Amino acid sequence: MRTCGTKQVLKAMENGTASKVVLARDAELFISDKIKTAAKKYGVELSYCDTMAELGKLCGIAVGAAAAAELK
């Protein structure tokens, strides 16, 4: 199971339900910084995807996604 979008990914990390996070390399800097900081704080593995469009497609949505999380 997974969740997409910055707010949902941050919530999943805070709740301890995210096992891995994927961040789009072309996401806006302030979003990237939030996700990277939270991943480090909560000890969640962080990997990267080239574009928001590609990550959105992987999540099965018709729009781009800055971040996605694999849930435990």
C-alpha positions in Angstrom: 0.0 0.0 0.0 1.2 3.5 -0.7 0.2 7.2 -0.3 1.0 10.1 -2.6 1.4 13.8 -2.0 3.5 15.9 0.3 1.0 16.3 3.1 0.0 12.6 3.2 3.7 11.5 3.1 4.6 13.8 6.0 1.6 12.5 8.0 2.7 8.9 7.3 6.2 9.6 8.5 4.9 11.4 11.6 2.5 8.5 12.4 5.3 5.9 11.9 3.4 4.2 9.0 5.9 5.0 6.2 8.6 2.4 5.5 10.1 4.1 2.5 9.7 7.5 0.8 10.3 8.4 -2.8 11.0 12.1 -3.7 10.8 13.5 -7.2 14.1 15.3 -8.2 12.2 18.1 -9.8 10.0 18.9 -6.8 10.2 22.4 -5.5 13.1 23.0 -3.1 10.9 23.9 0.0 9.0 20.6 -0.5 12.2 18.6 -1.0 13.7 20.1 2.2 10.6 19.2 4.2 10.6 15.6 3.0 14.3 15.2 3.5 14.2 16.7 7.0 11.3 14.5 8.1 12.8 11.3 6.6 16.0 11.9 8.5 14.1 12.8 11.7 11.9 9.7 11.6 14.5 7.3 10.2 12.7 6.6 7.0 14.6 5.4 3.9 14.6 8.0 1.1 15.0 7.3 -2.6 14.5 9.4 -5.7 12.5 9.4 -8.9 13.5 11.7 -11.8 10.3 13.7 -12.3 7.0 14.5 -10.6 5.1 13.3 -13.7 6.8 9.9 -13.5 6.1 9.5 -9.8 2.5 10.5 -10.3 2.2 7.8 -13.0 3.8 5.2 -10.6 1.2 6.2 -8.0 -1.6 5.7 -10.5 -2.7 9.4 -10.6 -3.1 11.6 -13.6 -1.1 14.5 -12.1 2.5 14.8 -10.9 3.5 13.9 -7.3 6.4 15.5 -5.4 6.6 12.6 -3.0 5.1 9.1 -2.3 5.4 6.7 0.6 5.4 3.0 0.9 3.3 2.1 3.9 4.1 -0.7 6.4 
